[in-house]
Amino acid sequence: MRNQWKPISFALGSLWLATLTTAVVVSLPDGMRSDAMADQTNRAATSIDPGQGLNTAQDLSASFRTVAEAMRPSVVSISSKTTAKSVSNRLPPGLRSQLPPGFDDFFEERSRGGQQMPAREGQGSGVVVREDGYILTNNHVVEGADEVYVELSDDRRLPAEVVGTDPETDLAVLKIEAEGLRAIAFGDSDAIQVGDWVLAIGSPFGLDQTVTAGIISGKNRNRQIVNNGQGFEDFLQTDAAINPGNSGGPLVNLRGELVGINTAILSRSGASAGIGFAIPVSLARPVLTSIIENGQVRRGFLGAQVRDVTPELVDEMGLKVKDGALIQGVLDKQPAANANLQPGDVVVSVDGKKVRSSSQLVNYIASRPPGASVSMVINRDGETLDKTVDLQERTSEAMAMFHGGSVLGAKLEPITPESARRYGYTGMESGLIVVGVEDDGIAAESGLMAGDVIESAGGNAVQSVNELQVIIAEAKRQGIPLRLIIRRGNTRMIVPLQ
């Protein structure tokens, strides 16, 4: 009997609840009742039409498909092979001469076999940049390889010549002999904005012609990962998936234009974590051109040390601008000095491009060929000045002028406004500052102390360790004594080298 009433009770209960609800709504005051009805109406009115979103998504998908299909002939897979090598374990002559009798033969026997370095194979991607067979990729894809092969989208597999490499940007240029190649169009990586759609194309894990989509997540990233942190970096950051094997492949915009070369990822697992980095085409294109024309990269040289303008630096030095690249030091008789640039100047633009960081200025100068002229706008104590700088060539000898080193037991560095203030000097713009002295070296015997500034040697002003070494070597060759003019605090004195 109880079971028969369950359906009836449920029906009566539902009817009672519906009646009660209706009564409540009807009994509401007019204002509240109209609000309740309006709420239901608004919900219906603001509902999203699924067709509108679907059309937008389909349009985006169509754009992806169009670009992916257009890029196929321009994207290549690259494989490299390094043959096994024997590395000698032979001891240096200086060390061999110090061995006890009998040990020389022992090490000679062990060194004959050497250490066997195993063969290696690598996989990467690349992009055709000229129809006559030039391909752009990463240096680390082909570095040290004995054999390099390129596989095209039509399954042709061809040997490739390494035309040139540039470890300082992690770029390399290859050349293949083939007909019917399609070169990619170059885009403007300076114009691309954070939030713009991009596609990464390549051969991750050997899966050729893989396409992933994402956006530009950031610009002007410097991670100090190229050439052991000594390279030129201005990465585009993207969340388009980049994985092992993508290196050297193109990052393109939705017009199918090359905006970057996929190079690195930030990941704890070794696979994509949504943070990838691509070399912008603005940095890659001058390298490509220089390698094709010269077989190597030739770069412009400014002859000045620069650093970022920071809020702390603005307050400390009383700078009148908040953005740019601060000139810390200027090498005598070099391009910056010849253009009358001075320590304390702030470069705010170069060739019409706003300078936001020191790395941006360094990268741009390096992208210009030796002999090129660049136009700079600088701020000097609040005054805006226009300067034209004629660049020289960036060589290892030129760069050595910036670096410190040890001479005669003294550790020396080119003086900068920062180091001058640290040691209590004002208005000191040139010279070598002594930052350390070995107890048993010639410098200590001659009376040099940490904090001294070497202004000249043998009557010649010195601004680099290399210059001082040349002067010392010449004095030794002529067998003449050498005198240094140094600054110690407020005193200038002569120091004869012992």
C-alpha positions as CSV (number, residue, x, y, z in Angstrom):
1,M,0.0,0.0,0.0
2,R,2.8,2.4,0.9
3,N,4.5,1.6,-2.4
4,Q,1.4,2.6,-4.4
5,W,1.3,6.1,-2.9
6,K,4.9,7.0,-3.8
7,P,4.1,8.1,-7.4
8,I,0.9,9.9,-6.3
9,S,2.7,11.6,-3.4
10,F,5.5,12.8,-5.7
11,A,3.0,14.2,-8.2
12,L,1.0,16.0,-5.5
13,G,4.2,17.4,-4.0
14,S,5.4,18.7,-7.4
15,L,2.0,20.3,-8.0
16,W,2.0,22.0,-4.6
17,L,5.6,23.3,-5.1
18,A,4.7,24.7,-8.5
19,T,1.6,26.4,-7.1
20,L,3.6,27.9,-4.3
21,T,6.3,29.2,-6.6
22,T,3.7,30.8,-8.9
23,A,2.0,32.4,-5.9
24,V,5.2,33.9,-4.6
25,V,6.0,35.4,-8.0
26,V,2.5,36.8,-8.4
27,S,2.5,38.1,-4.9
28,L,5.7,40.1,-5.4
29,P,5.4,43.9,-5.7
30,D,5.2,45.2,-9.2
31,G,8.8,46.5,-9.2
32,M,10.3,43.2,-8.0
33,R,8.1,41.1,-10.3
34,S,9.2,43.1,-13.3
35,D,12.8,42.8,-12.3
36,A,12.5,39.0,-12.1
37,M,10.9,38.8,-15.5
38,A,13.5,41.2,-17.0
39,D,16.3,39.0,-15.6
40,Q,15.0,36.0,-17.6
41,T,14.6,38.2,-20.7
42,N,18.2,39.6,-20.4
43,R,19.6,36.1,-20.1
44,A,18.1,35.2,-23.4
45,A,19.1,38.4,-25.1
46,T,22.8,38.2,-24.1
47,S,23.3,34.6,-25.0
48,I,26.3,34.1,-27.4
49,D,25.5,32.9,-30.8
50,P,27.6,29.8,-31.3
51,G,27.8,30.5,-35.0
52,Q,29.6,33.8,-34.6
53,G,32.5,32.2,-32.5
54,L,32.6,29.2,-34.8
55,N,33.0,31.5,-37.8
56,T,35.9,33.3,-36.2
57,A,37.6,30.1,-35.2
58,Q,37.1,28.7,-38.7
59,D,38.6,31.9,-40.2
60,L,41.7,31.5,-38.0
61,S,42.0,27.9,-38.8
62,A,41.8,28.8,-42.5
63,S,44.7,31.2,-42.0
64,F,46.8,28.6,-40.2
65,R,46.1,26.1,-43.1
66,T,47.0,28.6,-45.7
67,V,50.3,29.6,-44.1
68,A,51.3,26.0,-43.3
69,E,50.7,24.9,-46.8
70,A,52.6,27.9,-48.3
71,M,55.5,27.3,-46.0
72,R,56.0,23.6,-46.8
73,P,58.4,24.0,-49.8
74,S,60.6,26.5,-47.8
75,V,61.0,24.4,-44.6
76,V,63.7,21.7,-44.5
77,S,64.9,19.0,-42.1
78,I,68.6,18.9,-41.4
79,S,70.6,15.9,-40.2
80,S,74.3,16.0,-39.3
81,K,76.9,13.4,-38.5
82,T,80.2,13.7,-36.7
83,T,82.5,10.7,-37.2
84,A,84.4,9.1,-34.3
85,K,87.6,10.8,-33.5
86,S,90.7,10.0,-31.5
87,V,91.9,12.7,-29.2
88,S,95.5,12.5,-28.1
89,N,96.4,12.2,-24.5
90,R,100.0,13.3,-25.2
91,L,101.4,15.4,-22.4
92,P,102.6,19.0,-23.1
93,P,106.4,19.3,-23.5
94,G,106.8,21.5,-20.4
95,L,105.1,18.8,-18.3
96,R,107.0,15.9,-19.9
97,S,110.3,17.5,-19.0
98,Q,109.4,17.4,-15.3
99,L,108.6,13.7,-15.2
100,P,110.9,11.3,-13.2
101,P,113.1,9.0,-15.3
102,G,111.1,6.1,-16.8
103,F,107.7,7.8,-16.6
104,D,108.2,9.5,-20.0
105,D,108.0,6.1,-21.8
106,F,105.0,5.1,-19.7
107,F,103.0,8.2,-20.8
108,E,104.2,7.8,-24.3
109,E,102.8,4.3,-24.5
110,R,99.4,5.4,-23.0
111,S,99.1,8.4,-25.4
112,R,99.4,6.3,-28.6
113,G,95.8,5.1,-28.5
114,G,94.4,8.4,-27.4
115,Q,90.8,8.9,-26.2
116,Q,88.1,7.8,-28.6
117,M,85.3,10.3,-29.1
118,P,82.1,8.5,-30.3
119,A,80.3,9.3,-33.5
120,R,77.4,11.6,-33.1
121,E,74.2,12.4,-35.1
122,G,72.1,15.5,-34.9
123,Q,68.7,16.6,-36.1
124,G,67.3,20.0,-36.7
125,S,65.4,22.3,-39.1
126,G,66.1,25.1,-41.5
127,V,64.5,27.4,-43.9
128,V,65.3,28.2,-47.6
129,V,66.2,31.9,-47.8
130,R,67.3,32.1,-51.5
131,E,66.2,30.1,-54.5
132,D,69.8,29.4,-55.5
133,G,70.1,27.0,-52.5
134,Y,71.0,29.0,-49.4
135,I,69.5,27.8,-46.1
136,L,69.5,29.5,-42.7
137,T,69.6,27.4,-39.5
138,N,71.2,27.4,-36.1
139,N,74.9,27.0,-35.6
140,H,74.4,24.3,-32.9
141,V,72.5,22.2,-35.4
142,V,75.6,21.7,-37.6
143,E,78.5,22.7,-35.3
144,G,81.5,20.3,-35.7
145,A,79.6,18.1,-38.2
146,D,81.5,16.2,-40.8
147,E,78.5,15.5,-42.9
148,V,75.3,17.6,-43.3
149,Y,72.2,16.5,-45.3
150,V,69.1,18.5,-46.1
151,E,65.7,16.8,-46.7
152,L,63.2,18.8,-48.7
153,S,59.4,18.7,-48.5
154,D,59.3,16.6,-51.7
155,D,61.5,14.0,-50.0
156,R,64.7,14.9,-51.9
157,R,67.7,14.3,-49.6
158,L,70.8,16.3,-50.6
159,P,74.2,16.9,-49.2
160,A,74.8,20.4,-47.9
161,E,77.9,22.6,-47.7
162,V,78.3,24.7,-44.5
163,V,79.0,28.1,-46.0
164,G,79.7,29.8,-42.7
165,T,78.8,29.8,-39.0
166,D,78.4,32.5,-36.4
167,P,78.6,31.2,-32.8
168,E,78.0,34.7,-31.5
169,T,74.4,34.6,-32.8
170,D,74.0,30.8,-33.0
171,L,73.4,31.0,-36.8
172,A,74.7,29.1,-39.7
173,V,74.3,29.2,-43.5
174,L,74.1,26.1,-45.7
175,K,74.1,25.7,-49.4
176,I,72.6,22.9,-51.5
177,E,72.5,22.3,-55.3
178,A,68.8,21.9,-56.3
179,E,66.2,23.2,-58.7
180,G,62.7,24.3,-57.9
181,L,63.4,25.8,-54.5
182,R,61.0,28.3,-52.9
183,A,62.5,31.0,-50.7
184,I,60.6,32.3,-47.7
185,A,59.7,36.0,-47.6
186,F,61.2,38.1,-44.8
187,G,59.0,39.9,-42.3
188,D,59.6,42.7,-39.9
189,S,60.5,41.4,-36.4
190,D,60.7,44.9,-35.1
191,A,57.1,45.6,-36.0
192,I,55.6,42.4,-34.6
193,Q,53.9,42.9,-31.3
194,V,53.2,40.9,-28.1
195,G,49.9,39.1,-28.7
196,D,50.4,38.6,-32.5
197,W,49.8,35.1,-33.8
198,V,52.8,33.1,-35.1
199,L,53.5,29.6,-36.3
200,A,56.6,27.5,-35.5
201,I,57.4,25.0,-38.2
202,G,60.1,22.3,-38.2
203,S,61.0,18.7,-37.4
204,P,60.6,18.2,-33.6
205,F,61.7,14.6,-32.6
206,G,62.3,14.0,-36.4
207,L,58.6,14.6,-37.3
208,D,59.1,16.8,-40.3
209,Q,56.8,19.6,-41.3
210,T,55.3,19.9,-37.8
211,V,53.3,23.1,-37.3
212,T,52.4,24.6,-33.9
213,A,50.6,27.9,-33.2
214,G,51.0,30.4,-30.5
215,I,51.5,34.1,-29.9
216,I,54.4,36.4,-29.3
217,S,54.7,36.3,-25.6
218,G,57.6,38.8,-25.2
219,K,60.3,40.7,-27.1
220,N,63.9,41.7,-26.5
221,R,64.7,38.7,-24.2
222,N,68.3,38.3,-23.2
223,R,68.9,34.9,-21.5
224,Q,72.7,34.8,-21.9
225,I,72.6,31.3,-23.4
226,V,74.3,32.0,-26.8
227,N,78.1,31.5,-27.0
228,N,78.4,30.9,-23.2
229,G,76.6,34.1,-22.4
230,Q,79.0,36.2,-24.6
231,G,76.8,36.2,-27.7
232,F,74.3,38.7,-29.2
233,E,70.7,38.1,-28.0
234,D,67.4,39.8,-28.6
235,F,65.0,36.9,-28.6
236,L,61.4,36.8,-29.5
237,Q,59.5,34.8,-26.9
238,T,56.6,32.6,-28.0
239,D,54.3,30.0,-26.5
240,A,54.1,28.1,-29.9
241,A,55.5,24.7,-29.0
242,I,59.2,24.3,-29.8
243,N,60.8,21.0,-29.1
244,P,64.2,19.3,-29.8
245,G,64.5,19.2,-33.6
246,N,62.7,22.5,-34.1
247,S,66.1,24.4,-33.8
248,G,66.8,26.3,-36.9
249,G,63.2,26.2,-38.2
250,P,61.2,29.3,-39.0
251,L,58.8,31.3,-36.8
252,V,56.4,33.0,-39.2
253,N,53.5,35.5,-39.0
254,L,50.1,35.0,-40.5
255,R,51.3,36.5,-43.7
256,G,53.7,33.7,-44.1
257,E,56.7,35.9,-43.5
258,L,59.8,34.9,-41.6
259,V,60.1,36.8,-38.3
260,G,62.4,34.5,-36.3
261,I,64.6,31.4,-36.2
262,N,63.5,29.0,-33.5
263,T,66.5,28.4,-31.2
264,A,65.9,27.5,-27.6
265,I,63.3,26.7,-24.9
266,L,63.1,27.2,-21.2
267,S,62.1,23.9,-19.8
268,R,62.9,21.6,-16.8
269,S,61.8,18.4,-18.8
270,G,63.6,19.2,-22.0
271,A,60.3,19.4,-23.9
272,S,58.1,22.4,-24.6
273,A,56.8,24.2,-21.5
274,G,55.3,27.1,-23.4
275,I,58.4,29.3,-23.3
276,G,60.4,29.2,-26.5
277,F,62.9,31.7,-28.0
278,A,63.5,32.7,-31.6
279,I,66.3,34.9,-33.0
280,P,64.5,37.9,-34.6
281,V,65.0,38.3,-38.3
282,S,66.4,41.8,-37.7
283,L,69.4,40.2,-36.0
284,A,69.6,37.2,-38.3
285,R,69.4,38.9,-41.7
286,P,72.7,40.9,-41.5
287,V,74.5,37.7,-40.4
288,L,73.1,35.8,-43.3
289,T,74.1,38.6,-45.8
290,S,77.6,38.9,-44.4
291,I,78.2,35.1,-44.5
292,I,77.0,34.8,-48.1
293,E,79.1,37.8,-49.2
294,N,82.2,37.3,-47.1
295,G,82.2,33.8,-45.9
296,Q,82.2,35.2,-42.4
297,V,80.5,37.8,-40.2
298,R,82.0,41.3,-40.2
299,R,80.6,43.6,-37.6
300,G,80.7,47.3,-36.7
301,F,82.7,48.5,-33.7
302,L,81.8,51.6,-31.7
303,G,84.7,51.7,-29.2
304,A,82.6,52.5,-26.1
305,Q,81.4,50.7,-23.1
306,V,77.7,51.0,-22.4
307,R,75.2,49.9,-19.8
308,D,71.5,50.1,-19.2
309,V,69.9,53.2,-17.8
310,T,68.2,52.1,-14.6
311,P,66.2,54.2,-12.0
312,E,69.1,53.7,-9.5
313,L,71.5,55.1,-12.1
314,V,69.2,58.0,-12.9
315,D,69.2,59.0,-9.2
316,E,72.9,58.3,-8.7
317,M,74.2,60.2,-11.7
318,G,71.4,62.8,-12.0
319,L,70.6,61.7,-15.6
320,K,67.9,63.7,-17.4
321,V,66.4,60.7,-19.3
322,K,65.0,57.4,-18.0
323,D,65.6,55.2,-21.1
324,G,68.6,54.5,-23.3
325,A,72.2,53.3,-23.1
326,L,74.6,55.0,-20.9
327,I,78.2,55.4,-22.2
328,Q,80.5,54.3,-19.4
329,G,83.8,54.6,-21.1
330,V,85.2,55.7,-24.5
331,L,88.4,54.3,-26.1
332,D,90.8,56.9,-27.4
333,K,91.1,57.2,-31.2
334,Q,88.1,54.8,-31.7
335,P,84.8,55.7,-33.5
336,A,83.0,56.9,-30.4
337,A,85.9,59.2,-29.3
338,N,86.2,60.4,-32.9
339,A,82.6,61.5,-32.9
340,N,83.1,63.2,-29.5
341,L,81.0,60.9,-27.5
342,Q,81.8,61.2,-23.8
343,P,81.3,59.1,-20.6
344,G,78.0,60.0,-19.1
345,D,76.3,60.6,-22.5
346,V,73.0,58.6,-22.9
347,V,72.2,57.3,-26.4
348,V,68.5,57.6,-26.8
349,S,68.2,56.6,-30.5
350,V,70.3,55.3,-33.3
351,D,69.3,55.6,-37.0
352,G,65.8,56.7,-35.9
353,K,65.3,53.7,-33.7
354,K,64.6,54.3,-30.0
355,V,67.2,52.7,-27.7
356,R,65.7,51.0,-24.7
357,S,68.7,49.0,-23.5
358,S,72.5,48.7,-23.9
359,S,72.1,45.2,-25.5
360,Q,69.8,46.7,-28.1
361,L,72.5,49.3,-29.0
362,V,75.3,46.7,-29.0
363,N,73.3,44.4,-31.2
364,Y,72.5,47.1,-33.7
365,I,76.1,48.4,-34.0
366,A,77.2,44.8,-34.5
367,S,74.6,44.3,-37.3
368,R,76.1,47.2,-39.2
369,P,79.1,46.6,-41.5
370,P,82.5,48.1,-40.8
371,G,82.8,51.6,-42.4
372,A,79.0,52.3,-42.0
373,S,77.9,55.6,-40.6
374,V,75.2,55.6,-37.9
375,S,73.2,58.6,-36.6
376,M,72.8,58.9,-32.9
377,V,70.8,61.2,-30.7
378,I,72.4,61.5,-27.3
379,N,71.5,63.3,-24.1
380,R,74.3,65.1,-22.4
381,D,73.4,66.8,-19.1
382,G,69.9,67.4,-20.4
383,E,71.0,68.8,-23.8
384,T,70.0,66.8,-26.9
385,L,72.8,66.4,-29.4
386,D,73.0,64.7,-32.8
387,K,76.1,62.7,-33.6
388,T,77.3,60.8,-36.6
389,V,79.6,57.9,-35.9
390,D,81.8,56.1,-38.5
391,L,82.1,52.5,-37.4
392,Q,85.3,50.5,-37.5
393,E,85.6,46.7,-37.6
394,R,84.9,44.6,-34.5
395,T,87.9,42.3,-34.1
396,S,89.4,40.3,-31.3
397,E,92.1,42.9,-31.0
398,A,89.6,45.7,-30.8
399,M,87.5,43.9,-28.1
400,A,90.7,43.2,-26.1
401,M,90.9,46.9,-25.4
402,F,87.8,46.6,-23.2
403,H,89.0,43.7,-21.1
404,G,91.2,43.7,-18.1
405,G,94.1,41.5,-17.6
406,S,97.3,41.0,-15.6
407,V,100.5,42.7,-16.4
408,L,103.7,42.3,-14.4
409,G,101.7,40.9,-11.5
410,A,99.1,43.7,-11.4
411,K,95.5,43.0,-12.3
412,L,94.3,45.9,-14.4
413,E,91.0,47.1,-15.8
414,P,90.0,50.1,-18.1
415,I,88.6,52.7,-15.8
416,T,84.9,53.5,-15.9
417,P,82.8,56.2,-14.1
418,E,81.6,53.4,-11.8
419,S,85.1,52.1,-10.9
420,A,86.4,55.7,-10.6
421,R,83.7,56.5,-8.0
422,R,84.4,53.3,-6.2
423,Y,88.0,54.3,-5.7
424,G,87.2,57.9,-4.9
425,Y,88.2,59.6,-8.2
426,T,86.2,62.3,-9.9
427,G,86.6,63.4,-13.5
428,M,88.7,60.4,-14.3
429,E,87.8,59.3,-17.9
430,S,90.8,57.3,-19.1
431,G,93.6,55.0,-17.8
432,L,94.0,51.6,-16.3
433,I,93.0,51.1,-12.7
434,V,94.9,48.6,-10.5
435,V,92.4,46.3,-8.9
436,G,94.9,43.8,-7.4
437,V,98.7,43.3,-7.0
438,E,100.6,40.0,-6.5
439,D,103.0,40.1,-3.6
440,D,106.0,38.8,-5.5
441,G,105.4,40.5,-8.8
442,I,107.3,43.3,-10.5
443,A,104.3,45.6,-10.0
444,A,104.5,45.2,-6.2
445,E,108.3,45.6,-6.2
446,S,107.8,48.9,-8.2
447,G,105.4,50.2,-5.5
448,L,102.1,49.9,-7.4
449,M,99.0,49.5,-5.1
450,A,95.4,48.6,-5.6
451,G,93.5,51.8,-6.5
452,D,96.3,53.3,-8.5
453,V,95.4,54.5,-12.0
454,I,98.0,54.2,-14.7
455,E,97.6,57.2,-17.0
456,S,100.6,56.7,-19.3
457,A,103.6,54.5,-19.9
458,G,106.8,55.8,-21.6
459,G,105.0,59.0,-22.4
460,N,102.1,57.4,-24.1
461,A,98.5,57.5,-22.7
462,V,97.1,54.0,-22.1
463,Q,93.5,52.9,-22.1
464,S,93.8,49.2,-22.5
465,V,95.9,46.3,-21.2
466,N,96.9,45.5,-24.7
467,E,98.3,49.0,-25.2
468,L,100.3,48.7,-22.0
469,Q,101.7,45.3,-23.0
470,V,102.8,46.6,-26.4
471,I,104.6,49.6,-24.8
472,I,106.3,47.2,-22.2
473,A,107.4,44.8,-25.0
474,E,108.9,47.7,-27.0
475,A,110.8,49.0,-24.0
476,K,112.2,45.5,-23.4
477,R,113.2,45.2,-27.1
478,Q,115.1,48.5,-27.0
479,G,116.5,47.8,-23.5
480,I,115.4,51.1,-22.1
481,P,113.8,51.7,-18.7
482,L,110.1,52.4,-18.6
483,R,108.3,54.9,-16.4
484,L,104.7,55.0,-15.5
485,I,102.6,58.1,-14.6
486,I,100.1,57.0,-12.1
487,R,97.4,58.7,-10.1
488,R,97.0,57.8,-6.4
489,G,94.3,59.7,-4.7
490,N,95.0,63.4,-5.4
491,T,98.6,62.8,-6.2
492,R,100.2,62.2,-9.6
493,M,103.5,60.4,-9.5
494,I,106.2,58.7,-11.5
495,V,106.8,55.0,-10.9
496,P,109.8,53.4,-12.6
497,L,109.3,49.7,-13.4
498,Q,111.9,47.6,-11.6
